[in-house]
C-alpha cells in the first residue's frame, strides 16, 4: 500500500520520539557511568544522595551496600549517624530559645552551662553563647569532649589546657566540646532531656524519623559504617552502640555528651533533605515555621575568616564554581556526610557515604563528596537552567 501523507507524518513523529528516547537513555547512562566511576575511584561502600530543587526533591538514589557482609543494598531511607551535621540541630533549638527571649546570644556562657567558662589568659573577656556556637570561643578539644568535666575547674586540674592562646571572639578553631556543652545548656534551660527536646522541637514538627538515642530507633534501618583496615573494610560497631547503662545513671545538664549533641544524630538522607529544605527556606518547611527567618539568616551568616562559619552552618563558596553554598559536613567511624544548599536559588544536596578510601584536595575537602555534588549539580540543576535560558 502506498504510504499516505498521514503515514509519513506519523512515521516521522515516531522516529523523533525514538531518537529522543535513545538520547535520554544515553544521557542517563552517561550520568550513571560517571557516578559509578567516581564511587569506584574512592572504593565507596555505599552512597546515598538527594537533590532538592525549587524546594522539592528531584533526585533520590542510593548505590552500593548498607551491609557488606549481608550484601544488603543501601537506600535513601536507611539511617546514618551523620556526625557533625548534628551540631546544626542543637543550634536550631538554641535559636528557638533566643526568639522566646529566654536567652541571648551575648549571654556569658559560664552562666548558662553551670561552671566558669573563662580563658585564663584573657580572664576579663566573657565567652558568649554566640562564640561557642560559631567556634570562636577559644576552647579546644585537647582534653577531649566526651565529658564536660574537662573544662570544669572544680573537676579537672588541667582545665586550662582546653583554652587556646588567643582572645575569645578573635579567632576560630573547630571544637566538638562546644556543642556537647550546648546540649547541656538546652537541658538546663528546658528541664527536658536533650534527645527528647530535639525530637519535640525539631524532629516531630518536621515529620522526621530520626533521633539521638539509639534505643528509640529501628535498628534494622541503621546503615553500617565502614573503615578500611589491613586492606579490608571493617564494620565500626561502636557507631551505633546503645548507651543504656549511662542513660540509666543520666544527670541532666551534666552527662549530656552520652547523646553526643556534637555528632550523634541518626537520620536518613531523605529526612535530612527535609531538614535542609527548612533551612533553605529560612526556617520554614511546609506549614511549619521551625525558627524565624531572622534566626535562620543569622545561622547562615559567617562570623569568622577564613572558615566562613556562622552558627553551626558554614558558607562554602568553593564547593561549586560560582555558587554560594551553605551547610555542614560530618565525618566519623568511616562515614562522610554533606548537607549544602543555595538559599536564594533554592537548590541543595545531601550526599552521604558509609565508607570509602578518603582522599582530600588541597583545601582538605573530601574529593569524593565534592565530585559527586558537582556531578549532581550539573545533571539536575545547571542542565535544566541552561535549557530554560
Backbone torsions as a table, in degrees:
resi	resn	phi	psi	omega
1	UNK	NA	134.0	-178.5
2	UNK	-70.3	129.3	-178.3
3	UNK	-65.7	137.1	177.9
4	UNK	-89.9	170.4	177.1
5	UNK	-58.8	-37.9	179.3
6	UNK	-62.6	-41.3	179.7
7	UNK	-64.7	-39.8	-178.7
8	UNK	-63.8	-44.6	-179.9
9	UNK	-63.4	-43.8	179.8
10	UNK	-62.5	-42.7	179.6
11	UNK	-63.2	-40.0	179.1
12	UNK	-64.6	-41.3	179.3
13	UNK	-62.8	-42.9	179.1
14	UNK	-64.2	-38.9	178.9
15	UNK	-63.5	-40.9	178.3
16	UNK	-63.6	-43.7	178.6
17	UNK	-60.0	-41.7	-179.6
18	UNK	-64.1	-42.0	178.6
19	UNK	-63.5	-43.3	179.1
20	UNK	-62.7	-43.1	178.6
21	UNK	-61.3	-46.4	179.2
22	UNK	-62.5	-38.2	179.1
23	UNK	-64.4	-44.0	178.7
24	UNK	-62.2	-42.0	179.4
25	UNK	-62.1	-41.5	-180.0
26	UNK	-65.3	-40.0	179.0
27	UNK	-64.4	-43.6	179.0
28	UNK	-62.5	-46.1	178.9
29	UNK	-60.9	-39.2	-180.0
30	UNK	-64.2	-43.8	177.8
31	UNK	-63.4	-48.1	-179.9
32	UNK	-59.5	-40.8	179.4
33	UNK	-63.3	-42.5	179.6
34	UNK	-65.2	-41.1	178.9
35	UNK	-62.5	-45.6	179.2
36	UNK	-63.4	-39.0	179.9
37	UNK	-62.0	-43.4	178.3
38	UNK	-64.2	-47.4	-178.7
39	UNK	-60.5	-44.5	-178.8
40	UNK	-65.5	-37.0	-178.0
41	UNK	-62.0	-27.6	-178.6
42	UNK	-109.4	14.2	178.0
43	UNK	50.4	50.2	-174.3
44	UNK	-73.6	129.6	177.2
45	UNK	-70.5	-56.3	178.8
46	UNK	-149.3	155.8	-176.8
47	UNK	-145.2	119.4	178.1
48	UNK	-110.7	134.3	-173.0
49	UNK	-138.9	140.4	172.0
50	UNK	-137.1	134.5	175.7
51	UNK	-114.8	128.3	175.5
52	UNK	-107.9	132.1	174.4
53	UNK	-139.1	133.3	-176.4
54	UNK	54.3	35.5	176.2
55	UNK	79.6	4.0	-177.7
56	UNK	-127.4	148.1	176.0
57	UNK	-70.4	128.3	178.0
58	UNK	-113.3	-8.7	178.3
59	UNK	-157.1	127.0	175.9
60	UNK	-137.5	119.8	-176.1
61	UNK	-158.8	152.9	173.8
62	UNK	-137.3	142.5	175.8
63	UNK	-128.1	158.5	178.7
64	UNK	84.7	-155.4	-167.3
65	UNK	-115.6	140.5	168.1
66	UNK	-81.5	-34.8	-177.4
67	UNK	-144.8	110.0	-178.0
68	UNK	-64.5	-44.6	-174.3
69	UNK	-62.3	-37.8	-179.1
70	UNK	-92.1	-8.7	-177.2
71	UNK	68.9	25.1	-177.4
72	UNK	-79.5	125.9	179.3
73	UNK	-71.4	149.1	179.0
74	UNK	-79.9	148.8	174.0
75	UNK	-133.7	164.2	179.7
76	UNK	-76.9	-3.0	175.5
77	UNK	-99.2	-3.7	176.9
78	UNK	-72.4	150.7	-177.6
79	UNK	-92.3	135.0	175.5
80	UNK	-119.5	145.9	163.9
81	UNK	-78.2	105.7	-166.9
82	UNK	-84.7	2.9	176.5
83	UNK	61.9	-132.4	-163.0
84	UNK	-71.5	-11.1	171.2
85	UNK	-60.1	-22.8	177.8
86	UNK	-55.4	-31.3	-177.1
87	UNK	-56.4	-35.7	-176.6
88	UNK	-68.7	-24.7	176.1
89	UNK	-68.1	-42.0	177.3
90	UNK	-64.1	-42.7	-179.6
91	UNK	-65.7	-37.7	177.9
92	UNK	-61.4	-43.6	178.8
93	UNK	-64.9	-37.9	177.3
94	UNK	-63.2	-42.0	-178.7
95	UNK	-64.7	-30.0	174.2
96	UNK	-61.4	-41.9	179.9
97	UNK	-69.8	-33.3	175.3
98	UNK	-63.1	-43.8	179.3
99	UNK	-62.0	-34.4	-179.6
100	UNK	-78.5	-5.5	179.4
101	UNK	79.5	12.2	-178.8
102	UNK	-79.2	-25.6	176.7
103	UNK	-145.8	171.1	175.7
104	UNK	-134.3	151.8	-177.8
105	UNK	-64.7	-22.0	178.5
106	UNK	-95.6	12.4	174.8
107	UNK	-63.9	145.8	174.0
108	UNK	-67.0	122.4	-172.9
109	UNK	-65.6	-32.3	178.3
110	UNK	-60.6	-34.9	177.6
111	UNK	-66.5	-27.2	-177.5
112	UNK	-85.2	-38.5	-172.3
113	UNK	-90.4	-14.8	171.9
114	UNK	98.4	5.6	172.4
115	UNK	-150.8	159.6	-175.8
116	UNK	-60.9	131.3	174.9
117	UNK	-123.1	93.3	-177.2
118	UNK	-142.5	131.1	174.0
119	UNK	-71.6	118.5	-175.1
120	UNK	-62.6	-19.6	177.9
121	UNK	-80.8	-18.8	179.3
122	UNK	-138.2	62.0	-171.7
123	UNK	-65.4	-19.4	-179.0
124	UNK	-83.4	-8.7	-176.7
125	UNK	-98.1	112.7	177.0
126	UNK	-64.1	140.0	171.5
127	UNK	-95.6	116.4	-172.6
128	UNK	-93.6	165.5	175.2
129	UNK	-56.7	-42.7	-179.9
130	UNK	-63.0	-38.2	177.9
131	UNK	-62.4	-39.3	179.7
132	UNK	-68.3	-42.9	-179.7
133	UNK	-65.2	-25.6	-175.7
134	UNK	-108.4	11.9	180.0
135	UNK	58.6	33.6	175.5
136	UNK	-112.9	22.5	-174.2
137	UNK	-79.0	-14.6	-171.5
138	UNK	72.5	8.8	175.9
139	UNK	-87.8	144.8	178.5
140	UNK	-127.3	177.3	-178.8
141	UNK	-101.7	20.4	-175.1
142	UNK	-56.7	-39.7	-179.2
143	UNK	-90.9	4.7	-177.2
144	UNK	97.1	177.9	-177.8
145	UNK	-145.6	13.2	-179.5
146	UNK	-86.8	-4.7	172.9
147	UNK	-144.7	143.2	179.1
148	UNK	-74.4	-13.4	-179.1
149	UNK	-60.2	-24.1	-177.1
150	UNK	-61.7	-23.5	-177.3
151	UNK	-107.8	-8.9	-175.5
152	UNK	-86.6	113.9	-178.3
153	UNK	-57.8	-26.6	-179.4
154	UNK	-77.5	-13.8	-175.2
155	UNK	-113.6	-19.2	-172.1
156	UNK	-144.7	117.5	-178.9
157	UNK	-75.9	-5.0	176.4
158	UNK	-103.8	18.8	-174.7
159	UNK	-57.2	-33.1	-176.0
160	UNK	-65.0	-23.1	179.1
161	UNK	-67.2	-16.4	-179.0
162	UNK	-83.8	9.0	177.5
163	UNK	-118.2	142.7	177.6
164	UNK	-84.8	177.6	-173.6
165	UNK	-90.5	6.5	179.7
166	UNK	-110.2	158.1	-179.1
167	UNK	-65.9	133.6	177.8
168	UNK	-53.8	136.7	179.1
169	UNK	91.4	-7.3	-176.2
170	UNK	-104.1	-11.0	-178.4
171	UNK	-150.7	176.3	-171.9
172	UNK	-127.6	134.7	165.2
173	UNK	-147.1	124.1	179.3
174	UNK	-62.3	132.4	-171.3
175	UNK	-147.6	118.1	-179.8
176	UNK	-69.4	-31.7	179.7
177	UNK	-58.7	-35.4	178.7
178	UNK	-49.4	-46.0	-171.6
179	UNK	-88.5	-21.0	168.9
180	UNK	-68.0	-32.0	174.6
181	UNK	-71.8	-36.0	176.9
182	UNK	-58.7	-41.9	177.2
183	UNK	-60.0	-41.0	178.5
184	UNK	-64.9	-37.8	178.3
185	UNK	-63.4	-41.6	177.0
186	UNK	-57.3	-42.2	179.7
187	UNK	-67.0	-42.2	-178.2
188	UNK	-65.3	-33.5	-177.9
189	UNK	-81.7	-28.5	-172.0
190	UNK	-112.1	-16.8	-175.4
191	UNK	58.8	32.3	175.5
192	UNK	-125.1	135.1	-179.5
193	UNK	-57.7	141.1	-169.9
194	UNK	-51.2	-52.1	-176.0
195	UNK	-62.1	-38.7	179.1
196	UNK	-69.7	-34.5	-179.4
197	UNK	-68.1	-43.1	178.1
198	UNK	-63.5	-39.5	177.5
199	UNK	-63.0	-45.2	-177.7
200	UNK	-65.4	-41.4	-170.7
201	UNK	-92.2	-25.3	-173.1
202	UNK	-128.0	-53.5	-172.0
203	UNK	-66.0	-51.3	-178.5
204	UNK	-64.9	-46.2	177.7
205	UNK	-59.0	-30.9	179.1
206	UNK	-88.7	-5.4	-179.3
207	UNK	71.7	35.8	-176.3
208	UNK	-100.0	132.4	174.9
209	UNK	-92.4	87.6	-172.8
210	UNK	-154.3	173.3	177.4
211	UNK	173.4	168.0	177.7
212	UNK	-95.1	-15.7	-177.4
213	UNK	-100.1	117.2	-177.8
214	UNK	-56.9	-42.5	-174.7
215	UNK	-68.0	-14.6	-179.2
216	UNK	-91.0	0.1	-173.2
217	UNK	-118.0	160.4	175.9
218	UNK	-76.1	103.7	-173.7
219	UNK	-70.1	-14.5	175.1
220	UNK	-68.9	-17.1	-178.9
221	UNK	-90.2	-6.6	-177.0
222	UNK	-68.6	129.0	171.4
223	UNK	-82.5	124.2	178.7
224	UNK	-62.1	144.1	177.0
225	UNK	-105.8	141.1	-172.1
226	UNK	-131.0	142.2	168.6
227	UNK	-125.5	144.6	179.8
228	UNK	-83.2	122.4	-178.7
229	UNK	-136.8	128.8	-178.5
230	UNK	54.6	38.9	174.7
231	UNK	83.8	-1.0	-179.7
232	UNK	-133.4	149.4	175.8
233	UNK	-76.3	126.1	-179.1
234	UNK	-113.5	132.8	177.8
235	UNK	-67.6	136.5	-179.9
236	UNK	-99.9	86.8	-173.2
237	UNK	-64.1	-25.8	-178.0
238	UNK	-64.8	-18.8	-176.8
239	UNK	-60.0	-33.0	-177.3
240	UNK	-119.8	25.4	-179.2
241	UNK	-66.2	127.2	177.2
242	UNK	-68.6	147.4	-179.7
243	UNK	-110.9	43.3	-172.3
244	UNK	-56.2	-47.2	-177.7
245	UNK	-64.1	-42.8	-179.9
246	UNK	-65.8	-37.0	-179.1
247	UNK	-68.1	-33.5	177.9
248	UNK	-63.7	-28.6	179.7
249	UNK	-103.6	22.1	-169.7
250	UNK	-64.9	137.8	175.9
251	UNK	-122.1	114.0	-176.0
252	UNK	-56.4	134.5	177.1
253	UNK	75.6	3.0	-177.9
254	UNK	-126.3	-54.9	-176.8
255	UNK	-95.8	22.0	-179.5
256	UNK	-51.8	-34.9	179.8
257	UNK	-57.8	-11.8	173.7
258	UNK	-53.7	-36.8	-178.4
259	UNK	-91.6	-4.3	-179.6
260	UNK	49.9	68.3	172.9
261	UNK	-55.4	-24.2	-178.5
262	UNK	-77.7	-15.4	-176.5
263	UNK	-170.3	13.6	-168.7
264	UNK	-101.9	8.9	-178.2
265	UNK	-70.9	137.4	173.5
266	UNK	-108.8	123.6	-173.7
267	UNK	-158.4	154.7	178.2
268	UNK	-87.0	163.5	176.1
269	UNK	-62.0	-40.4	-179.9
270	UNK	-62.7	-44.6	-179.2
271	UNK	-73.0	-34.9	176.5
272	UNK	-63.5	-32.6	177.2
273	UNK	-65.4	-35.0	176.8
274	UNK	-66.5	-44.2	176.9
275	UNK	-60.9	-44.8	177.9
276	UNK	-58.5	-41.5	-179.9
277	UNK	-61.8	-35.5	175.8
278	UNK	-59.0	-47.6	179.3
279	UNK	-68.5	-36.2	176.5
280	UNK	-60.4	-35.1	179.5
281	UNK	-92.7	22.7	176.4
282	UNK	55.3	51.4	171.0
283	UNK	98.6	-4.3	-174.2
284	UNK	-116.7	136.7	172.8
285	UNK	-137.6	118.3	-173.1
286	UNK	52.4	-120.8	-176.9
287	UNK	-92.6	0.0	-174.0
288	UNK	-98.1	125.1	171.5
289	UNK	-102.1	98.4	-173.2
290	UNK	-75.8	-45.3	171.8
291	UNK	-136.1	163.5	-178.5
292	UNK	-72.4	161.2	176.4
293	UNK	-59.0	-39.7	179.4
294	UNK	-62.1	-44.1	179.3
295	UNK	-64.4	-42.7	179.9
296	UNK	-61.8	-43.2	179.7
297	UNK	-66.5	-35.4	178.2
298	UNK	-66.3	-39.8	176.9
299	UNK	-61.6	-34.9	-175.0
300	UNK	-85.7	-7.0	-175.6
301	UNK	-92.1	123.3	-177.2
302	UNK	-65.9	138.9	178.5
303	UNK	-115.8	-7.1	-175.0
304	UNK	-134.6	150.0	175.0
305	UNK	-121.4	141.1	0.4
306	UNK	-90.8	7.9	-174.9
307	UNK	-72.5	-23.1	-179.2
308	UNK	55.3	45.2	-176.1
309	UNK	-101.8	131.3	176.1
310	UNK	-97.3	-126.3	177.5
311	UNK	-105.5	86.4	-178.3
312	UNK	66.2	14.1	169.9
313	UNK	-133.9	147.9	-172.4
314	UNK	-126.0	134.6	171.8
315	UNK	-75.3	136.0	-177.2
316	UNK	-135.4	96.9	-175.7
317	UNK	-95.8	-1.8	179.6
318	UNK	-113.6	13.6	178.7
319	UNK	-78.8	-50.1	175.8
320	UNK	-123.7	126.6	-176.1
321	UNK	-54.7	123.0	175.3
322	UNK	82.8	4.5	-177.4
323	UNK	-117.8	137.8	178.4
324	UNK	-93.5	101.2	-176.8
325	UNK	-102.3	150.9	177.9
326	UNK	-132.6	141.1	177.2
327	UNK	165.7	-144.6	-177.1
328	UNK	-162.0	158.1	173.2
329	UNK	-116.7	170.0	174.0
330	UNK	-148.8	148.4	174.9
331	UNK	-151.7	129.6	177.2
332	UNK	-172.4	141.5	174.7
333	UNK	57.4	24.1	-179.0
334	UNK	96.6	-12.9	175.9
335	UNK	-79.3	145.6	170.4
336	UNK	-134.7	121.5	-176.5
337	UNK	-119.8	149.6	179.7
338	UNK	-140.1	133.8	173.7
339	UNK	-136.7	106.0	-178.6
340	UNK	-137.4	139.6	-177.1
341	UNK	-144.0	159.5	175.1
342	UNK	-110.0	104.3	-170.1
343	UNK	-67.3	-27.6	-179.7
344	UNK	-82.1	-40.7	-176.8
345	UNK	-91.0	-6.3	171.9
346	UNK	61.4	47.3	168.5
347	UNK	-133.7	155.5	-178.8
348	UNK	-164.3	170.0	-173.0
349	UNK	-139.3	136.5	166.1
350	UNK	-112.2	123.4	177.6
351	UNK	-135.5	119.0	-177.3
352	UNK	-133.0	130.3	171.0
353	UNK	-116.7	140.7	178.0
354	UNK	-95.8	13.3	175.4
355	UNK	163.7	140.0	177.3
356	UNK	-166.9	176.5	168.3
357	UNK	-95.1	107.4	-171.2
358	UNK	-73.9	127.8	173.7
359	UNK	-125.6	140.7	-173.4
360	UNK	-121.7	152.0	174.3
361	UNK	-88.5	-173.5	-175.2
362	UNK	-71.2	-8.6	176.2
363	UNK	-102.1	11.4	178.6
364	UNK	65.5	25.9	172.8
365	UNK	-91.9	144.0	178.6
366	UNK	-68.8	121.9	-175.1
367	UNK	-64.3	-40.8	178.9
368	UNK	-53.5	-52.2	-177.1
369	UNK	-62.0	-44.7	-177.4
370	UNK	-64.5	-41.7	-179.8
371	UNK	-67.0	-40.9	179.7
372	UNK	-66.3	-45.1	179.9
373	UNK	-61.2	-42.1	179.4
374	UNK	-67.8	-35.5	175.6
375	UNK	-64.2	-45.0	178.3
376	UNK	-62.7	-40.1	178.7
377	UNK	-61.4	-47.0	-178.6
378	UNK	-65.1	-37.6	-174.7
379	UNK	-79.6	-39.0	-169.5
380	UNK	-114.7	-9.3	179.5
381	UNK	-120.3	-61.2	-175.1
382	UNK	-66.0	-38.9	-177.6
383	UNK	-62.1	-45.9	179.0
384	UNK	-65.8	-37.8	178.4
385	UNK	-64.5	-38.4	178.2
386	UNK	-63.5	-41.8	-179.3
387	UNK	-65.6	-38.4	-179.4
388	UNK	-66.9	-28.9	-179.6
389	UNK	-84.4	NA	NA
